[in-house]
């Protein structure tokens, strides 16, 4: 990659002009994005080689053929039909200093026989299925279960996949939208810091064990605490529910009711399990957040 701050380039205005012209030409070209459309043609530009691969995999899935990669480098991407006698092939190259790839040559006609069309398409990976169903999980309250994915892929593409592959595809789709549980736990300290800075009076606490592993978490938003002390009846309910994510644990929820009998969230906690130690820690943190209240009633099952 050329660094425009390099002294050599400063002494060579011709290079600067060439780089600027290259970037301008790329900006004028339409960039194809997304994987829903299986239309492919010469001179199409993709934001990256990975984006082009997505498009090709979806095309192979929809049109029920298979291809093989004959060459794949940082600057060149060549694929052809799995049938050696077939003329279908794609030749794409990287555009200059960018990450974008452009299709330079495309032979669109398949000359292979129908026997090459496989019901067990080898390109149907968990990653590809996850990419194709990702938008489904962006809908609120979506319950697209693995068995639904199996049925949908069979109905839409005529390909039979296993339950395990559908489950992995679901996990990949959810991970691409929400991030992984590990990433979420890693960003928890930063989240707590920003939460306290942007919401005055907010109380958070994270406890780790002797192996530097997550153990407890507590959070109570400042506005919830102020509202409780000024407007809410002195009765709180606390209960725990099991977490079903990768790292399990127990979620503790503290809530009460406002003057309209609507649920008023007060605090949240996470423990390694629902045992005496985690209950005691969570209740102690709640006491510290609320302060001593003589007439406070605490309800739990």
Secondary structure as GFF3:
##gff-version 3
##sequence-region A 1 301
A	DSSP	alpha_helix	7	10	.	.	.	ID=ss1
A	DSSP	alpha_helix	13	28	.	.	.	ID=ss2
A	DSSP	beta_strand	31	32	.	.	.	ID=ss3
A	DSSP	beta_strand	45	46	.	.	.	ID=ss4
A	DSSP	alpha_helix	49	63	.	.	.	ID=ss5
A	DSSP	beta_strand	67	72	.	.	.	ID=ss6
A	DSSP	beta_strand	76	81	.	.	.	ID=ss7
A	DSSP	beta_strand	89	94	.	.	.	ID=ss8
A	DSSP	beta_strand	101	107	.	.	.	ID=ss9
A	DSSP	three_ten_helix	114	116	.	.	.	ID=ss10
A	DSSP	alpha_helix	126	133	.	.	.	ID=ss11
A	DSSP	three_ten_helix	134	138	.	.	.	ID=ss12
A	DSSP	alpha_helix	146	157	.	.	.	ID=ss13
A	DSSP	alpha_helix	163	178	.	.	.	ID=ss14
A	DSSP	alpha_helix	181	186	.	.	.	ID=ss15
A	DSSP	alpha_helix	188	198	.	.	.	ID=ss16
A	DSSP	beta_strand	203	208	.	.	.	ID=ss17
A	DSSP	beta_strand	214	220	.	.	.	ID=ss18
A	DSSP	alpha_helix	222	231	.	.	.	ID=ss19
A	DSSP	beta_strand	235	242	.	.	.	ID=ss20
A	DSSP	beta_strand	250	257	.	.	.	ID=ss21
A	DSSP	beta_strand	263	271	.	.	.	ID=ss22
A	DSSP	alpha_helix	276	290	.	.	.	ID=ss23
A	DSSP	beta_strand	297	299	.	.	.	ID=ss24
###
